[in-house]
Amino acid sequence: MSDYKNFTMNFGPQHPAAHGVLRLILEMDGEVIRSADPHIGLLHRATEKLAESKPYNQNIGYMDRLDYVSMMCNEHAYVLAIEDIMKLDIPERSKYIRVMFDEITRILNHLLWLGAHALDIGAMSVFLYAFREREDLMDCYEAVSGTRMHATYYRPGGVAKDLPNIMPKYMLNKNQNLDQVEKLNYNREGSLLDFIDSFIDRFPKNVDEYENLLTDNRIWKQRTVGIGVVSPDRAIDLGFTGPMLRGSGVEWDLRKKEPYEIYKNLEFDIPVGTEGDSYDRYLVRMQEMRESAKIIKQCCDWLKNDNGDFISSNNKIAPPDRDDMKENMESLIHHFKLFSEGYCLPVGETYKCVEAPKGEFGIYMISDGANKPYRLKIRAPGFPHLASLDEMAKGHMLSDVVTIIGTQDIVFGEIDR
């Protein structure tokens, strides 16, 4: 056969396996990748600059829209940064609520990653299975915040409102009879915590279903074993965090190593891989979902026996009670001033980070004493992962690029910012 001539290929930005608007320029030698050059910026929304022009409390919603699969975890880092500069202590109940929703968000993220990653490689059923469970967790988001994705639920000082005592139910409609609606509402008769409890009871069996489809599937293993191998030392050098780092065998998790909120009170394990390939990263994320379920269960049990405050009593940052606001002129003025002008933070700077589903999500904030940040810098976990794509893809086939993008769990909102 005559020698193949090297050629350049544009991969994206419209490719359905790109998980956002990624453009890769691939130098190909036949089917083999010689280099992969990621071009980013196609989703750029200037989040960091916008945040510097708005009061602190109006920026929380921007955080949801960064990594739009890990919404509340992004909010968490931002409100921790504000609380750190203010030296604000928050009620124990709000810490448990935050941690519970962080772990619900982790499961939501990993379910979407699993469904999309499997779909990229060629497995259709897992995508439908994963979205079945996501639906219940999205209902939890909706129950506490009124919206299913961009919750804006965390607040400096706690959370926006307490957990509801009644879980929203499906209504009778022309497409479903009474028996079908009653079946859908079977585990919605109690509070939100009861609903979460019932979800956690059945979730490990759901994860077993995903694993039955994939873990020992020879096609899945052929597509992931030995693909995108990164050694432990190289993973550290490249700035990996989260499942990408733990998949390479490095036991690093901020929830254990630098615990925040109430993680030090909870029992859970850190899953790690041994080979550093795409298959190991898959196994780590699957086990992480099981560990998150354990954490949620512990938070649920604690919250059921607690009647504390869900937000700080500091009137500087906490809005007045809504009933009071509608009847009392001073409360109305307080409410208006808080949501239109916000509050001023002391002069200072801080860096606060959380163990988001994709890795370390951090906020570096500088305050000059005004009611908005002087500087805001976001440390997005996906950015260094994408930067390693050239190294991970070199020498692999074109079809393996899709596997590597999938195993990195790339979402472009946080990368382009």
C-alpha positions in Angstrom: 0.0 0.0 0.0 1.2 3.5 -0.7 2.0 5.6 2.3 -0.8 7.7 3.8 -0.3 11.4 3.5 -0.8 13.5 6.7 -3.8 15.7 6.6 -5.7 18.1 8.9 -9.2 17.5 10.0 -11.7 19.9 11.7 -13.5 18.0 14.5 -16.4 20.2 15.5 -17.6 22.7 16.6 -21.0 21.1 15.8 -20.0 17.5 16.4 -22.6 15.9 18.7 -19.9 14.1 20.7 -18.1 17.4 21.5 -20.2 18.2 24.7 -20.4 21.8 23.8 -18.8 24.1 21.2 -15.4 22.5 20.9 -13.3 22.8 17.8 -10.5 20.4 17.5 -7.9 20.6 14.7 -6.6 17.1 14.3 -3.3 16.3 12.5 -4.0 12.8 11.1 -1.8 10.1 9.7 -4.5 8.0 8.2 -6.8 7.1 11.1 -4.1 7.8 13.7 -3.9 11.1 15.6 -0.6 12.9 15.5 -1.7 16.0 17.3 -5.0 17.5 18.6 -5.3 21.3 19.0 -8.4 22.4 21.0 -9.8 25.8 20.0 -12.0 27.3 22.7 -13.9 30.5 23.2 -16.9 29.8 21.1 -19.2 29.9 24.2 -17.5 32.8 25.9 -19.9 34.9 27.9 -17.4 37.0 30.0 -18.8 35.6 33.3 -15.9 36.9 35.4 -16.1 40.4 34.0 -19.9 40.5 34.3 -19.6 39.4 38.0 -17.4 42.4 38.6 -20.2 44.8 37.5 -23.0 43.3 39.6 -23.7 43.2 43.3 -22.6 40.1 45.1 -26.0 38.6 45.5 -26.9 39.1 41.8 -24.0 36.9 40.7 -25.2 33.7 42.2 -27.2 32.9 39.1 -24.2 33.2 36.9 -22.5 30.4 38.8 -25.3 27.9 37.8 -24.6 28.7 34.1 -20.9 27.9 34.2 -20.9 24.1 34.5 -24.6 23.7 33.8 -24.6 20.1 34.9 -23.1 20.8 38.4 -25.2 23.8 39.2 -25.4 24.0 43.0 -21.7 23.0 43.5 -20.7 26.1 41.5 -22.9 28.3 43.7 -21.4 26.6 46.8 -17.8 27.8 46.1 -19.1 31.4 45.4 -21.1 31.7 48.6 -18.2 30.2 50.6 -15.9 32.9 49.2 -18.3 35.7 50.3 -18.8 34.1 53.8 -15.0 33.8 54.2 -14.4 37.5 53.5 -17.3 38.4 55.8 -16.1 35.9 58.5 -19.7 34.8 58.6 -20.7 31.6 60.5 -23.8 29.8 59.2 -26.4 27.5 60.9 -25.6 23.8 61.1 -28.8 22.9 59.3 -27.9 25.0 56.2 -24.5 23.2 56.1 -26.3 19.8 55.9 -28.7 21.0 53.3 -25.9 22.3 51.1 -23.9 19.1 51.4 -26.9 17.0 50.6 -27.6 19.0 47.5 -23.9 18.9 46.5 -24.1 15.2 46.5 -27.5 15.2 44.7 -25.7 17.4 42.1 -22.8 14.9 41.9 -25.2 12.1 41.1 -27.0 14.3 38.5 -23.6 15.1 36.9 -22.4 11.6 36.8 -25.7 10.3 35.4 -25.5 12.7 32.5 -21.8 11.9 32.0 -22.6 8.2 31.9 -25.5 8.5 29.5 -23.7 10.9 27.1 -20.4 8.9 27.3 -22.1 5.6 26.6 -24.1 7.2 23.7 -20.8 8.6 22.2 -19.3 5.2 22.2 -22.4 3.5 20.9 -24.5 2.3 23.8 -28.1 3.7 23.6 -30.0 2.1 26.5 -27.8 3.5 29.3 -28.7 7.1 28.3 -32.4 6.4 28.8 -31.8 4.6 32.1 -29.7 7.4 33.5 -32.4 10.1 32.6 -35.0 8.0 34.4 -33.1 8.7 37.7 -32.2 12.3 36.8 -35.9 13.1 36.5 -36.4 12.3 40.3 -33.4 14.4 41.3 -34.5 17.3 39.1 -37.8 17.2 40.9 -35.8 17.7 44.2 -34.2 20.8 42.6 -37.6 22.1 41.6 -39.1 21.4 45.0 -36.6 23.6 46.8 -35.9 26.4 44.3 -38.9 26.4 41.8 -36.6 25.6 38.9 -35.1 22.4 37.5 -31.7 23.5 36.5 -30.4 26.9 37.4 -31.5 26.8 41.0 -29.9 29.9 42.5 -30.7 28.2 45.8 -27.5 28.7 47.9 -27.2 32.1 49.6 -24.4 33.7 51.7 -25.4 32.7 55.2 -27.3 29.5 54.2 -29.9 28.6 51.6 -32.8 30.5 50.1 -35.6 28.6 51.9 -36.1 25.6 54.1 -36.8 22.1 52.7 -40.6 21.7 51.9 -42.8 19.5 54.0 -44.9 18.6 51.0 -43.5 17.0 47.8 -45.1 18.3 44.6 -47.3 15.7 42.9 -48.4 14.8 39.4 -51.9 16.0 38.5 -54.6 14.1 36.7 -54.5 14.8 33.0 -56.0 13.6 29.7 -53.0 11.4 28.9 -53.0 9.5 32.2 -55.7 7.8 34.2 -56.1 7.8 38.0 -54.2 4.6 38.5 -51.2 5.8 36.5 -51.1 9.1 38.4 -51.4 7.3 41.7 -48.5 5.1 40.7 -46.4 8.2 39.8 -47.2 9.8 43.2 -46.5 6.6 45.2 -43.4 8.0 46.9 -44.5 11.7 46.9 -47.0 11.5 49.8 -44.5 12.8 52.4 -41.9 15.5 52.6 -38.9 16.2 50.3 -36.7 14.3 52.7 -39.0 11.2 52.5 -38.9 11.4 48.7 -35.1 11.6 48.8 -35.0 8.7 51.2 -37.1 6.5 48.9 -34.8 7.5 46.0 -31.6 6.5 47.9 -33.2 3.1 48.9 -33.6 2.1 45.2 -30.7 3.9 43.6 -27.9 1.3 44.3 -30.0 -1.2 42.3 -30.2 1.3 39.5 -26.4 1.6 39.5 -26.3 -2.2 39.3 -28.4 -2.0 36.2 -26.0 0.4 34.5 -23.1 -1.8 35.5 -24.8 -4.9 34.2 -25.0 -3.2 30.8 -21.5 -1.9 30.7 -18.9 -3.0 33.2 -18.2 -6.5 31.7 -19.5 -5.7 28.2 -16.6 -6.7 25.9 -17.4 -3.9 23.4 -17.4 -1.3 26.2 -14.0 -2.6 27.5 -12.5 -2.7 24.0 -13.5 1.0 23.6 -12.2 2.2 27.0 -9.5 -0.1 28.4 -6.0 1.3 27.6 -7.5 4.5 26.0 -6.2 7.8 27.3 -3.8 6.4 29.9 -2.3 9.0 32.3 0.2 8.1 34.9 -0.3 9.3 38.5 2.7 11.7 38.4 1.7 13.0 35.0 -1.9 13.6 36.2 -0.6 15.7 39.0 1.7 17.7 36.6 -1.2 18.4 34.3 -3.3 19.8 37.1 -5.9 17.1 37.1 -8.5 17.0 39.9 -11.6 15.0 40.7 -12.3 11.6 39.0 -9.6 12.3 36.3 -6.9 12.4 39.1 -8.4 9.6 41.2 -8.8 7.5 38.1 -5.0 7.7 37.8 -4.6 6.3 41.3 -4.1 9.5 43.3 -6.2 9.6 46.4 -7.1 13.3 46.5 -10.5 14.6 47.4 -11.1 18.0 49.0 -14.0 16.5 51.0 -11.5 14.4 52.9 -8.2 16.3 52.5 -9.4 19.8 53.1 -13.0 19.2 54.5 -15.5 22.1 54.3 -19.0 22.4 55.7 -19.8 19.2 57.6 -17.9 16.6 55.5 -15.6 15.7 58.4 -18.7 14.4 60.3 -19.7 12.0 57.5 -18.5 8.5 56.6 -17.6 7.8 52.9 -14.8 6.4 50.9 -12.7 7.8 48.1 -12.7 5.4 45.1 -9.4 5.4 43.1 -8.2 3.6 39.9 -5.1 1.7 39.2 -4.4 1.9 35.4 -5.3 5.6 34.7 -7.3 4.7 31.5 -10.8 5.6 30.4 -12.2 2.3 31.9 -10.8 3.2 35.4 -12.3 6.6 35.3 -15.6 5.1 34.4 -15.3 2.7 37.4 -14.4 5.6 39.8 -17.4 7.6 38.8 -19.7 4.7 39.2 -18.4 4.1 42.7 -18.7 7.8 43.5 -22.4 7.7 42.8 -22.7 4.9 45.4 -20.7 6.9 47.9 -22.8 10.1 47.2 -25.9 8.0 48.0 -24.4 7.1 51.4 -23.7 10.8 52.2 -27.2 11.9 51.2 -28.7 9.2 53.4 -26.6 10.5 56.4 -27.7 14.1 55.7 -31.3 13.0 55.4 -31.3 11.3 58.7 -29.7 14.3 60.5 -32.1 16.8 58.9 -35.2 14.8 59.9 -34.2 15.3 63.5 -33.3 19.0 63.3 -35.5 22.1 63.3 -32.8 24.8 63.2 -32.5 27.9 61.0 -31.8 27.5 57.3 -30.1 30.9 56.9 -28.1 33.2 59.1 -29.9 35.7 61.3 -27.5 38.5 60.2 -29.9 41.1 58.6 -27.1 42.5 56.5 -27.2 39.5 54.2 -30.5 37.7 55.0 -33.7 39.0 53.6 -36.8 39.6 55.8 -39.5 37.0 56.1 -41.8 37.3 53.1 -45.0 37.5 55.2 -43.4 40.3 57.2 -42.2 42.0 54.1 -45.7 42.2 52.7 -47.1 43.8 55.9 -44.2 45.9 57.3 -42.8 49.0 55.5 -39.4 48.7 57.1 -39.1 45.1 56.0 -40.2 46.0 52.5 -37.5 48.7 52.3 -34.9 46.2 53.7 -36.0 43.7 51.0 -35.8 46.2 48.2 -32.4 47.6 49.2 -31.0 44.1 49.7 -32.0 42.8 46.3 -31.3 46.0 44.3 -28.1 47.3 46.0 -26.9 44.2 47.8 -24.3 44.5 50.6 -20.7 45.6 51.0 -17.9 43.2 52.0 -14.9 44.1 54.0 -11.6 44.7 52.1 -9.9 41.4 51.5 -9.2 38.5 49.3 -9.9 34.8 49.4 -9.8 31.6 47.4 -12.5 29.0 48.3 -12.9 25.7 46.5 -15.2 22.7 46.5 -15.0 19.1 45.3 -17.3 19.6 42.3 -18.3 16.5 40.3 -15.6 17.2 37.7 -12.9 18.2 40.1 -11.8 21.3 42.1 -14.0 24.2 41.3 -12.6 27.4 42.9 -13.4 31.1 43.3 -10.7 33.6 43.8 -12.3 36.9 44.9 -10.9 40.3 45.8 -13.1 42.8 47.7 -12.3 46.6 47.8 -15.1 47.3 50.3 -17.7 47.9 47.6 -21.0 46.0 47.0 -19.5 44.1 44.0 -16.3 42.1 43.5 -13.1 44.1 42.6 -11.8 40.9 40.9 -13.3 37.5 40.4 -11.4 34.5 39.0 -12.9 31.1 38.4 -10.8 27.9 38.6 -12.7 25.5 36.4 -11.8 21.8 36.7 -12.4 21.0 33.0 -9.9 23.6 31.7 -6.7 21.6 32.6 -8.4 18.4 31.5 -9.1 19.8 28.1 -5.5 21.1 27.9 -4.3 17.5 28.2 -6.4 16.3 25.2 -3.4 16.5 22.8 -1.3 14.3 25.1 -4.1 11.8 25.8 -5.1 11.4 22.2 -1.7 11.2 20.5 -1.2 7.8 18.9 -4.9 6.8 19.2 -7.4 6.4 16.5 -10.0 9.0 15.4 -12.8 7.1 17.1 -10.9 7.2 20.4 -10.9 11.0 20.5 -14.7 10.7 21.2 -14.0 8.3 24.1 -11.3 10.7 25.5 -13.6 13.7 25.3 -16.3 11.7 27.1 -14.0 10.4 29.8 -12.9 13.9 30.6 -16.5 14.9 31.3 -16.1 18.2 29.4 -18.8 20.9 29.8 -17.9 24.1 27.9 -19.8 26.7 30.0 -17.0 26.5 32.7 -14.1 26.3 30.2 -15.1 29.3 28.1 -16.6 31.3 31.0 
